[in-house]
Amino acid sequence: MRFRLSSPVWEYLNTAVQYIGLNLVFIVCCLPIITIGPAIAALCQVMLRESRGEHGYLIRRFFQHFKEMFVQAALTFFLFAGLFFVLLYSLVFWHSLSGAAAAAAFAFTLVLAFYIFSGFLFAFPLMARFKNSFWKTIHNAFLLSMTNLKLTAALLLIYAVLACMAYLF
């Protein structure tokens, strides 16, 4: 029996170890709040390149893209985080009141929160794929989320299931 590093088993194991390392690096980079956006954008760009067949060292490319997109991705994350905090405050405020107007305002704020979250889901992959300005990326994310309602609903369902699983387990 000969030992070959080019065998499919070793290539599979190498790829699996690289993906595990990439996920660990992503989690470590998400620990400081400031770097969540750049980490998401870099992970999206690495995965897009992998899906196109541009194989290489995943972790090295992750850090290259992390540095390239740091400012725009951090600004995007802070914009969405600010919007989420305002909407969370609004939801708590309108939920604490009683009456038909408060219920209508709560429902409107909840719909607005889903709209903003759907824009958040599309912003970082768009940033990874296309080189646009900050506001053009945000505009395209919201436009894409509303023109592809089936895809947006599927993404929201996936995140809802993941949130429920995280809560239960």
PyMOL CGO cylinders between C-alpha atoms (Angstrom):
from pymol import cmd
from pymol.cgo import CYLINDER

trace = [
    CYLINDER, 0.00, 0.00, 0.00, 1.43, 3.32, -1.08, 0.3, 1, 1, 1, 1, 1, 1,
    CYLINDER, 1.43, 3.32, -1.08, 0.98, 6.59, 0.72, 0.3, 1, 1, 1, 1, 1, 1,
    CYLINDER, 0.98, 6.59, 0.72, 0.09, 9.46, -1.66, 0.3, 1, 1, 1, 1, 1, 1,
    CYLINDER, 0.09, 9.46, -1.66, -0.68, 13.03, -0.64, 0.3, 1, 1, 1, 1, 1, 1,
    CYLINDER, -0.68, 13.03, -0.64, -2.54, 13.60, -3.90, 0.3, 1, 1, 1, 1, 1, 1,
    CYLINDER, -2.54, 13.60, -3.90, -5.17, 10.96, -3.16, 0.3, 1, 1, 1, 1, 1, 1,
    CYLINDER, -5.17, 10.96, -3.16, -8.81, 12.06, -2.92, 0.3, 1, 1, 1, 1, 1, 1,
    CYLINDER, -8.81, 12.06, -2.92, -8.94, 11.16, 0.77, 0.3, 1, 1, 1, 1, 1, 1,
    CYLINDER, -8.94, 11.16, 0.77, -6.10, 13.52, 1.68, 0.3, 1, 1, 1, 1, 1, 1,
    CYLINDER, -6.10, 13.52, 1.68, -7.50, 16.29, -0.55, 0.3, 1, 1, 1, 1, 1, 1,
    CYLINDER, -7.50, 16.29, -0.55, -10.87, 15.94, 1.18, 0.3, 1, 1, 1, 1, 1, 1,
    CYLINDER, -10.87, 15.94, 1.18, -9.25, 16.02, 4.63, 0.3, 1, 1, 1, 1, 1, 1,
    CYLINDER, -9.25, 16.02, 4.63, -7.17, 19.05, 3.68, 0.3, 1, 1, 1, 1, 1, 1,
    CYLINDER, -7.17, 19.05, 3.68, -10.25, 20.89, 2.46, 0.3, 1, 1, 1, 1, 1, 1,
    CYLINDER, -10.25, 20.89, 2.46, -12.22, 19.94, 5.58, 0.3, 1, 1, 1, 1, 1, 1,
    CYLINDER, -12.22, 19.94, 5.58, -9.44, 21.19, 7.87, 0.3, 1, 1, 1, 1, 1, 1,
    CYLINDER, -9.44, 21.19, 7.87, -9.21, 24.45, 5.90, 0.3, 1, 1, 1, 1, 1, 1,
    CYLINDER, -9.21, 24.45, 5.90, -12.97, 25.04, 6.25, 0.3, 1, 1, 1, 1, 1, 1,
    CYLINDER, -12.97, 25.04, 6.25, -12.85, 24.27, 9.97, 0.3, 1, 1, 1, 1, 1, 1,
    CYLINDER, -12.85, 24.27, 9.97, -9.96, 26.69, 10.36, 0.3, 1, 1, 1, 1, 1, 1,
    CYLINDER, -9.96, 26.69, 10.36, -11.82, 29.32, 8.32, 0.3, 1, 1, 1, 1, 1, 1,
    CYLINDER, -11.82, 29.32, 8.32, -14.87, 28.99, 10.56, 0.3, 1, 1, 1, 1, 1, 1,
    CYLINDER, -14.87, 28.99, 10.56, -12.76, 29.30, 13.70, 0.3, 1, 1, 1, 1, 1, 1,
    CYLINDER, -12.76, 29.30, 13.70, -10.98, 32.38, 12.33, 0.3, 1, 1, 1, 1, 1, 1,
    CYLINDER, -10.98, 32.38, 12.33, -14.37, 33.87, 11.40, 0.3, 1, 1, 1, 1, 1, 1,
    CYLINDER, -14.37, 33.87, 11.40, -15.72, 33.31, 14.91, 0.3, 1, 1, 1, 1, 1, 1,
    CYLINDER, -15.72, 33.31, 14.91, -12.60, 34.82, 16.49, 0.3, 1, 1, 1, 1, 1, 1,
    CYLINDER, -12.60, 34.82, 16.49, -12.83, 37.84, 14.17, 0.3, 1, 1, 1, 1, 1, 1,
    CYLINDER, -12.83, 37.84, 14.17, -16.49, 38.31, 15.14, 0.3, 1, 1, 1, 1, 1, 1,
    CYLINDER, -16.49, 38.31, 15.14, -15.71, 38.51, 18.87, 0.3, 1, 1, 1, 1, 1, 1,
    CYLINDER, -15.71, 38.51, 18.87, -14.89, 42.23, 18.83, 0.3, 1, 1, 1, 1, 1, 1,
    CYLINDER, -14.89, 42.23, 18.83, -18.11, 44.01, 17.87, 0.3, 1, 1, 1, 1, 1, 1,
    CYLINDER, -18.11, 44.01, 17.87, -16.28, 46.36, 15.51, 0.3, 1, 1, 1, 1, 1, 1,
    CYLINDER, -16.28, 46.36, 15.51, -15.12, 43.57, 13.21, 0.3, 1, 1, 1, 1, 1, 1,
    CYLINDER, -15.12, 43.57, 13.21, -18.36, 41.64, 12.69, 0.3, 1, 1, 1, 1, 1, 1,
    CYLINDER, -18.36, 41.64, 12.69, -19.15, 43.38, 9.40, 0.3, 1, 1, 1, 1, 1, 1,
    CYLINDER, -19.15, 43.38, 9.40, -15.71, 42.96, 7.82, 0.3, 1, 1, 1, 1, 1, 1,
    CYLINDER, -15.71, 42.96, 7.82, -15.61, 39.32, 8.94, 0.3, 1, 1, 1, 1, 1, 1,
    CYLINDER, -15.61, 39.32, 8.94, -18.97, 38.59, 7.31, 0.3, 1, 1, 1, 1, 1, 1,
    CYLINDER, -18.97, 38.59, 7.31, -17.96, 40.37, 4.09, 0.3, 1, 1, 1, 1, 1, 1,
    CYLINDER, -17.96, 40.37, 4.09, -14.59, 38.57, 3.95, 0.3, 1, 1, 1, 1, 1, 1,
    CYLINDER, -14.59, 38.57, 3.95, -16.23, 35.20, 4.56, 0.3, 1, 1, 1, 1, 1, 1,
    CYLINDER, -16.23, 35.20, 4.56, -18.73, 35.89, 1.77, 0.3, 1, 1, 1, 1, 1, 1,
    CYLINDER, -18.73, 35.89, 1.77, -15.95, 36.83, -0.63, 0.3, 1, 1, 1, 1, 1, 1,
    CYLINDER, -15.95, 36.83, -0.63, -13.88, 33.74, 0.22, 0.3, 1, 1, 1, 1, 1, 1,
    CYLINDER, -13.88, 33.74, 0.22, -16.91, 31.50, -0.27, 0.3, 1, 1, 1, 1, 1, 1,
    CYLINDER, -16.91, 31.50, -0.27, -17.81, 33.17, -3.57, 0.3, 1, 1, 1, 1, 1, 1,
    CYLINDER, -17.81, 33.17, -3.57, -14.28, 32.58, -4.85, 0.3, 1, 1, 1, 1, 1, 1,
    CYLINDER, -14.28, 32.58, -4.85, -14.41, 28.95, -3.70, 0.3, 1, 1, 1, 1, 1, 1,
    CYLINDER, -14.41, 28.95, -3.70, -17.73, 28.41, -5.48, 0.3, 1, 1, 1, 1, 1, 1,
    CYLINDER, -17.73, 28.41, -5.48, -16.16, 29.75, -8.70, 0.3, 1, 1, 1, 1, 1, 1,
    CYLINDER, -16.16, 29.75, -8.70, -13.34, 27.22, -8.39, 0.3, 1, 1, 1, 1, 1, 1,
    CYLINDER, -13.34, 27.22, -8.39, -10.60, 29.66, -7.35, 0.3, 1, 1, 1, 1, 1, 1,
    CYLINDER, -10.60, 29.66, -7.35, -9.05, 27.33, -4.81, 0.3, 1, 1, 1, 1, 1, 1,
    CYLINDER, -9.05, 27.33, -4.81, -6.25, 28.37, -2.52, 0.3, 1, 1, 1, 1, 1, 1,
    CYLINDER, -6.25, 28.37, -2.52, -5.47, 29.01, 1.10, 0.3, 1, 1, 1, 1, 1, 1,
    CYLINDER, -5.47, 29.01, 1.10, -8.77, 30.03, 2.65, 0.3, 1, 1, 1, 1, 1, 1,
    CYLINDER, -8.77, 30.03, 2.65, -7.49, 31.70, 5.80, 0.3, 1, 1, 1, 1, 1, 1,
    CYLINDER, -7.49, 31.70, 5.80, -4.89, 33.78, 3.97, 0.3, 1, 1, 1, 1, 1, 1,
    CYLINDER, -4.89, 33.78, 3.97, -7.52, 35.00, 1.50, 0.3, 1, 1, 1, 1, 1, 1,
    CYLINDER, -7.52, 35.00, 1.50, -9.92, 35.68, 4.37, 0.3, 1, 1, 1, 1, 1, 1,
    CYLINDER, -9.92, 35.68, 4.37, -7.45, 38.08, 5.99, 0.3, 1, 1, 1, 1, 1, 1,
    CYLINDER, -7.45, 38.08, 5.99, -6.66, 39.75, 2.65, 0.3, 1, 1, 1, 1, 1, 1,
    CYLINDER, -6.66, 39.75, 2.65, -10.34, 40.45, 2.01, 0.3, 1, 1, 1, 1, 1, 1,
    CYLINDER, -10.34, 40.45, 2.01, -10.83, 41.39, 5.66, 0.3, 1, 1, 1, 1, 1, 1,
    CYLINDER, -10.83, 41.39, 5.66, -8.27, 44.18, 5.28, 0.3, 1, 1, 1, 1, 1, 1,
    CYLINDER, -8.27, 44.18, 5.28, -9.56, 45.28, 1.86, 0.3, 1, 1, 1, 1, 1, 1,
    CYLINDER, -9.56, 45.28, 1.86, -13.18, 45.72, 2.92, 0.3, 1, 1, 1, 1, 1, 1,
    CYLINDER, -13.18, 45.72, 2.92, -12.70, 46.74, 6.54, 0.3, 1, 1, 1, 1, 1, 1,
    CYLINDER, -12.70, 46.74, 6.54, -13.90, 50.35, 6.36, 0.3, 1, 1, 1, 1, 1, 1,
    CYLINDER, -13.90, 50.35, 6.36, -16.93, 49.85, 4.11, 0.3, 1, 1, 1, 1, 1, 1,
    CYLINDER, -16.93, 49.85, 4.11, -18.04, 46.67, 5.87, 0.3, 1, 1, 1, 1, 1, 1,
    CYLINDER, -18.04, 46.67, 5.87, -17.64, 48.22, 9.33, 0.3, 1, 1, 1, 1, 1, 1,
    CYLINDER, -17.64, 48.22, 9.33, -19.66, 51.28, 8.28, 0.3, 1, 1, 1, 1, 1, 1,
    CYLINDER, -19.66, 51.28, 8.28, -22.35, 49.05, 6.83, 0.3, 1, 1, 1, 1, 1, 1,
    CYLINDER, -22.35, 49.05, 6.83, -22.52, 46.99, 10.00, 0.3, 1, 1, 1, 1, 1, 1,
    CYLINDER, -22.52, 46.99, 10.00, -22.72, 50.09, 12.20, 0.3, 1, 1, 1, 1, 1, 1,
    CYLINDER, -22.72, 50.09, 12.20, -25.51, 51.53, 10.04, 0.3, 1, 1, 1, 1, 1, 1,
    CYLINDER, -25.51, 51.53, 10.04, -27.55, 48.34, 10.35, 0.3, 1, 1, 1, 1, 1, 1,
    CYLINDER, -27.55, 48.34, 10.35, -26.74, 47.96, 14.06, 0.3, 1, 1, 1, 1, 1, 1,
    CYLINDER, -26.74, 47.96, 14.06, -27.91, 51.52, 14.70, 0.3, 1, 1, 1, 1, 1, 1,
    CYLINDER, -27.91, 51.52, 14.70, -31.11, 50.87, 12.78, 0.3, 1, 1, 1, 1, 1, 1,
    CYLINDER, -31.11, 50.87, 12.78, -31.68, 47.64, 14.72, 0.3, 1, 1, 1, 1, 1, 1,
    CYLINDER, -31.68, 47.64, 14.72, -31.24, 49.40, 18.07, 0.3, 1, 1, 1, 1, 1, 1,
    CYLINDER, -31.24, 49.40, 18.07, -33.69, 52.14, 17.09, 0.3, 1, 1, 1, 1, 1, 1,
    CYLINDER, -33.69, 52.14, 17.09, -36.21, 49.57, 15.90, 0.3, 1, 1, 1, 1, 1, 1,
    CYLINDER, -36.21, 49.57, 15.90, -35.74, 47.45, 19.02, 0.3, 1, 1, 1, 1, 1, 1,
    CYLINDER, -35.74, 47.45, 19.02, -36.41, 50.51, 21.17, 0.3, 1, 1, 1, 1, 1, 1,
    CYLINDER, -36.41, 50.51, 21.17, -39.49, 51.30, 19.07, 0.3, 1, 1, 1, 1, 1, 1,
    CYLINDER, -39.49, 51.30, 19.07, -40.77, 47.74, 19.35, 0.3, 1, 1, 1, 1, 1, 1,
    CYLINDER, -40.77, 47.74, 19.35, -40.40, 47.73, 23.14, 0.3, 1, 1, 1, 1, 1, 1,
    CYLINDER, -40.40, 47.73, 23.14, -42.00, 51.17, 23.38, 0.3, 1, 1, 1, 1, 1, 1,
    CYLINDER, -42.00, 51.17, 23.38, -45.03, 50.36, 21.22, 0.3, 1, 1, 1, 1, 1, 1,
    CYLINDER, -45.03, 50.36, 21.22, -45.47, 46.96, 22.87, 0.3, 1, 1, 1, 1, 1, 1,
    CYLINDER, -45.47, 46.96, 22.87, -45.66, 48.58, 26.31, 0.3, 1, 1, 1, 1, 1, 1,
    CYLINDER, -45.66, 48.58, 26.31, -48.58, 50.80, 25.28, 0.3, 1, 1, 1, 1, 1, 1,
    CYLINDER, -48.58, 50.80, 25.28, -52.15, 49.68, 24.79, 0.3, 1, 1, 1, 1, 1, 1,
    CYLINDER, -52.15, 49.68, 24.79, -54.66, 50.67, 22.15, 0.3, 1, 1, 1, 1, 1, 1,
    CYLINDER, -54.66, 50.67, 22.15, -55.26, 50.28, 18.45, 0.3, 1, 1, 1, 1, 1, 1,
    CYLINDER, -55.26, 50.28, 18.45, -52.78, 52.99, 17.43, 0.3, 1, 1, 1, 1, 1, 1,
    CYLINDER, -52.78, 52.99, 17.43, -50.02, 51.36, 19.49, 0.3, 1, 1, 1, 1, 1, 1,
    CYLINDER, -50.02, 51.36, 19.49, -50.80, 47.96, 17.96, 0.3, 1, 1, 1, 1, 1, 1,
    CYLINDER, -50.80, 47.96, 17.96, -50.69, 49.44, 14.45, 0.3, 1, 1, 1, 1, 1, 1,
    CYLINDER, -50.69, 49.44, 14.45, -47.40, 51.22, 15.19, 0.3, 1, 1, 1, 1, 1, 1,
    CYLINDER, -47.40, 51.22, 15.19, -45.98, 47.99, 16.63, 0.3, 1, 1, 1, 1, 1, 1,
    CYLINDER, -45.98, 47.99, 16.63, -47.00, 46.05, 13.50, 0.3, 1, 1, 1, 1, 1, 1,
    CYLINDER, -47.00, 46.05, 13.50, -45.52, 48.74, 11.24, 0.3, 1, 1, 1, 1, 1, 1,
    CYLINDER, -45.52, 48.74, 11.24, -42.26, 48.73, 13.20, 0.3, 1, 1, 1, 1, 1, 1,
    CYLINDER, -42.26, 48.73, 13.20, -42.12, 44.93, 13.02, 0.3, 1, 1, 1, 1, 1, 1,
    CYLINDER, -42.12, 44.93, 13.02, -42.57, 45.00, 9.23, 0.3, 1, 1, 1, 1, 1, 1,
    CYLINDER, -42.57, 45.00, 9.23, -39.89, 47.68, 8.99, 0.3, 1, 1, 1, 1, 1, 1,
    CYLINDER, -39.89, 47.68, 8.99, -37.55, 45.52, 11.10, 0.3, 1, 1, 1, 1, 1, 1,
    CYLINDER, -37.55, 45.52, 11.10, -38.02, 42.59, 8.71, 0.3, 1, 1, 1, 1, 1, 1,
    CYLINDER, -38.02, 42.59, 8.71, -37.35, 44.90, 5.76, 0.3, 1, 1, 1, 1, 1, 1,
    CYLINDER, -37.35, 44.90, 5.76, -34.13, 46.18, 7.32, 0.3, 1, 1, 1, 1, 1, 1,
    CYLINDER, -34.13, 46.18, 7.32, -33.02, 42.68, 8.31, 0.3, 1, 1, 1, 1, 1, 1,
    CYLINDER, -33.02, 42.68, 8.31, -33.60, 41.48, 4.76, 0.3, 1, 1, 1, 1, 1, 1,
    CYLINDER, -33.60, 41.48, 4.76, -31.41, 44.34, 3.51, 0.3, 1, 1, 1, 1, 1, 1,
    CYLINDER, -31.41, 44.34, 3.51, -28.77, 43.29, 6.04, 0.3, 1, 1, 1, 1, 1, 1,
    CYLINDER, -28.77, 43.29, 6.04, -28.81, 39.75, 4.64, 0.3, 1, 1, 1, 1, 1, 1,
    CYLINDER, -28.81, 39.75, 4.64, -28.03, 40.97, 1.13, 0.3, 1, 1, 1, 1, 1, 1,
    CYLINDER, -28.03, 40.97, 1.13, -25.61, 43.84, 1.91, 0.3, 1, 1, 1, 1, 1, 1,
    CYLINDER, -25.61, 43.84, 1.91, -22.49, 41.85, 2.74, 0.3, 1, 1, 1, 1, 1, 1,
    CYLINDER, -22.49, 41.85, 2.74, -22.70, 39.34, -0.13, 0.3, 1, 1, 1, 1, 1, 1,
    CYLINDER, -22.70, 39.34, -0.13, -23.22, 42.28, -2.50, 0.3, 1, 1, 1, 1, 1, 1,
    CYLINDER, -23.22, 42.28, -2.50, -20.21, 44.00, -1.01, 0.3, 1, 1, 1, 1, 1, 1,
    CYLINDER, -20.21, 44.00, -1.01, -18.18, 40.84, -1.52, 0.3, 1, 1, 1, 1, 1, 1,
    CYLINDER, -18.18, 40.84, -1.52, -19.26, 40.41, -5.13, 0.3, 1, 1, 1, 1, 1, 1,
    CYLINDER, -19.26, 40.41, -5.13, -19.38, 43.96, -6.50, 0.3, 1, 1, 1, 1, 1, 1,
    CYLINDER, -19.38, 43.96, -6.50, -17.21, 47.04, -5.98, 0.3, 1, 1, 1, 1, 1, 1,
    CYLINDER, -17.21, 47.04, -5.98, -19.73, 49.80, -5.29, 0.3, 1, 1, 1, 1, 1, 1,
    CYLINDER, -19.73, 49.80, -5.29, -19.91, 52.84, -3.08, 0.3, 1, 1, 1, 1, 1, 1,
    CYLINDER, -19.91, 52.84, -3.08, -21.29, 52.54, 0.43, 0.3, 1, 1, 1, 1, 1, 1,
    CYLINDER, -21.29, 52.54, 0.43, -24.72, 54.00, -0.35, 0.3, 1, 1, 1, 1, 1, 1,
    CYLINDER, -24.72, 54.00, -0.35, -25.04, 52.15, -3.67, 0.3, 1, 1, 1, 1, 1, 1,
    CYLINDER, -25.04, 52.15, -3.67, -24.42, 48.84, -1.88, 0.3, 1, 1, 1, 1, 1, 1,
    CYLINDER, -24.42, 48.84, -1.88, -27.08, 49.65, 0.73, 0.3, 1, 1, 1, 1, 1, 1,
    CYLINDER, -27.08, 49.65, 0.73, -29.52, 50.73, -1.98, 0.3, 1, 1, 1, 1, 1, 1,
    CYLINDER, -29.52, 50.73, -1.98, -28.90, 47.57, -4.01, 0.3, 1, 1, 1, 1, 1, 1,
    CYLINDER, -28.90, 47.57, -4.01, -29.30, 45.38, -0.93, 0.3, 1, 1, 1, 1, 1, 1,
    CYLINDER, -29.30, 45.38, -0.93, -32.74, 46.78, -0.16, 0.3, 1, 1, 1, 1, 1, 1,
    CYLINDER, -32.74, 46.78, -0.16, -33.74, 46.70, -3.82, 0.3, 1, 1, 1, 1, 1, 1,
    CYLINDER, -33.74, 46.70, -3.82, -32.58, 43.11, -4.23, 0.3, 1, 1, 1, 1, 1, 1,
    CYLINDER, -32.58, 43.11, -4.23, -34.34, 41.99, -1.06, 0.3, 1, 1, 1, 1, 1, 1,
    CYLINDER, -34.34, 41.99, -1.06, -37.66, 43.41, -2.22, 0.3, 1, 1, 1, 1, 1, 1,
    CYLINDER, -37.66, 43.41, -2.22, -37.47, 42.23, -5.84, 0.3, 1, 1, 1, 1, 1, 1,
    CYLINDER, -37.47, 42.23, -5.84, -36.67, 38.63, -4.85, 0.3, 1, 1, 1, 1, 1, 1,
    CYLINDER, -36.67, 38.63, -4.85, -39.32, 38.03, -2.22, 0.3, 1, 1, 1, 1, 1, 1,
    CYLINDER, -39.32, 38.03, -2.22, -39.17, 34.23, -2.43, 0.3, 1, 1, 1, 1, 1, 1,
    CYLINDER, -39.17, 34.23, -2.43, -35.42, 34.19, -1.84, 0.3, 1, 1, 1, 1, 1, 1,
    CYLINDER, -35.42, 34.19, -1.84, -35.73, 36.77, 0.93, 0.3, 1, 1, 1, 1, 1, 1,
    CYLINDER, -35.73, 36.77, 0.93, -38.47, 34.73, 2.62, 0.3, 1, 1, 1, 1, 1, 1,
    CYLINDER, -38.47, 34.73, 2.62, -36.34, 31.58, 2.36, 0.3, 1, 1, 1, 1, 1, 1,
    CYLINDER, -36.34, 31.58, 2.36, -33.34, 33.37, 3.91, 0.3, 1, 1, 1, 1, 1, 1,
    CYLINDER, -33.34, 33.37, 3.91, -35.49, 34.79, 6.71, 0.3, 1, 1, 1, 1, 1, 1,
    CYLINDER, -35.49, 34.79, 6.71, -36.92, 31.32, 7.34, 0.3, 1, 1, 1, 1, 1, 1,
    CYLINDER, -36.92, 31.32, 7.34, -33.44, 29.82, 7.55, 0.3, 1, 1, 1, 1, 1, 1,
    CYLINDER, -33.44, 29.82, 7.55, -32.35, 32.44, 10.08, 0.3, 1, 1, 1, 1, 1, 1,
    CYLINDER, -32.35, 32.44, 10.08, -35.57, 31.99, 12.06, 0.3, 1, 1, 1, 1, 1, 1,
    CYLINDER, -35.57, 31.99, 12.06, -35.03, 28.22, 12.24, 0.3, 1, 1, 1, 1, 1, 1,
    CYLINDER, -35.03, 28.22, 12.24, -31.40, 28.76, 13.32, 0.3, 1, 1, 1, 1, 1, 1,
    CYLINDER, -31.40, 28.76, 13.32, -32.50, 31.24, 15.99, 0.3, 1, 1, 1, 1, 1, 1,
    CYLINDER, -32.50, 31.24, 15.99, -35.12, 28.78, 17.29, 0.3, 1, 1, 1, 1, 1, 1,
    CYLINDER, -35.12, 28.78, 17.29, -32.58, 25.95, 17.35, 0.3, 1, 1, 1, 1, 1, 1,
    CYLINDER, -32.58, 25.95, 17.35, -30.09, 28.13, 19.20, 0.3, 1, 1, 1, 1, 1, 1,
    CYLINDER, -30.09, 28.13, 19.20, -32.76, 29.10, 21.72, 0.3, 1, 1, 1, 1, 1, 1,
    CYLINDER, -32.76, 29.10, 21.72, -33.91, 25.51, 22.26, 0.3, 1, 1, 1, 1, 1, 1,
    CYLINDER, -33.91, 25.51, 22.26, -30.49, 23.91, 22.51, 0.3, 1, 1, 1, 1, 1, 1,
]
cmd.load_cgo(trace, "trace")
